[in-house]
Amino acid sequence: MSADAIQELHELLPRGLIASCEEAALPKGACLFKVGDRPQHMFFVVSGEVVLERPGLQGTSVILQRTRKGFVSEASLKSAKYHCHGQVAVNAKIIQIPVREIRDALDNDTAFAGRWIGMLNKEVKRLRLQCERLSLTKVQDRFVHLLETEGDDGRFPIGAGIKSLAAELGVTHEALYRCIYAMEKLGALTRNTTHMCLAKATDQKAP
């Protein structure tokens, strides 16, 4: 396992569960699970990017969660089947932990159960920010909210690309491209092949 993943998992998981972890290197496009599959493993993203998506009624997919580091599909721990697809969006290193062993540890290790609840509380806060973001009506407001709340001091990885990011924001990729172009033109945003960075001080708004 990668050093940072070892540290984070050691802080959360009991020693017995650490011994059950398996690491896999998965390419972009690899499927972790599909709707209707029975959960066998919990997945921890060490690097890369994994998205949870649900097929829409009109053929498009709705991005439910995007994870670059940490657990995905926490809600499936007590479920009989997955209610979305889990897919690798950027080449990723994934740590797999057997679901049955996590369930047993939660039932028998109160200290671990407390740490797990703390981890879930962080996820709830992230989801609240996502709901707050989607309540905003303007594309730029949603985009800036994402960079400010989930970026590193305004620096945000492009990851799977602008189209995937637009799906997460609930806007068309054309609208997001226009927003990014307008902000770059105003000097409110810089971009390279891997990251976008929000200017620290600007009161200008893209049209």
Secondary structure, DSSP 8 states (H G I E B T S, - for coil): --HHHHHHHHHHS-HHHHHH-EEEEE-TT-EEE-TT----EEEEEEEEEEEEEEE-TTS-EEEEEEESSEEE-GGGGG-SS-SSEEEEEEEEEEEEEEHHHHHHHHHH-HHHHHHHHHHHHHHHHHHHHHHHHHT--SHHHHHHHHHHHHSBTTEEE-TT-HHHHHHHHTS-HHHHHHHHHHHHHHTSEEE-SSEEEE-SS------
